């Protein structure tokens, strides 16, 4: 997973002479060997395992966030907390996932019916995530017992990537689907500050059911994320850029953001993920629905 926020400072000391330091790469000297930190080794191993085991596909879309960006400053003053673009992304992710619950599903070993319940087909939209335990879609009780099933998470817990002096960390906003934008913005600020001073607890880092990574602050147009091991989808966001777009036979300038979605194909098929991303984009383009 790629990280958002300020650039991480690598806690590495390389002993070398001033002349060698000025030589840089290709200075004709022996190569410098930089040791991996514990967190680099851990993240590398987890990302490699995820990349090798999850057959992912990727979708991309652009969202018109002109209204969203225009209201952020006033909204921050009204709510009494700084509302970042990440807060809007988290809120939109959570609301969209309640309508497309497979986005917070994951494969688990089959351990029998949960409370004797087997749900066939797509559950009614009025069944909230909290009302479901293990859900097996399209499985008849008379069918042979599968070895793996898709378990839908009880809540939409959004993990968002943050760079810290210790490396990449992913604090989690739990039950984001029932939190207001102001609550999400406040918790995001607290967790980000804790990450920067290395004060995150284990509870702050556990329970992720969907992931977000935002590199817009680094002037990145678009990028593809690696789905973290605990989840089946990650949304990535690039920079908000002024873009010329056609409108009623004219060309107007709007603020657009590029979004990419990486999804585990074992859990979700293309059309389902496309509808999810389409809904998420619609919510970002109508920010009043997110307040």
Secondary structure, 3 states (H helix, E strand, C coil): CCCECCCCCCCCCCCCCHHHHHHCCCCCCCCCCCCCCHHHHHHHHHHHHHHHHCCEEEEEEEEECHHHHHHHHHHHHHHCCCCCHHHHHHHHHHHHHHHCHHHHEEEEECCCCECCECCCCCCCCCCCHHHCCCCCCCCCCCCCCCCEEEEECCCCCEEEEEEECCEEEEEEECCHHHCCHHHHHHHHHHHHHHHHCCCCCHHHHCCCCEEEEECHHHCCCCCCCCCCCCCCEEEEEEEEEEEEEEECCEEEEEEEEEEEEEEECCCCCHHHHHHHHHHHHHHHHCHHHHC
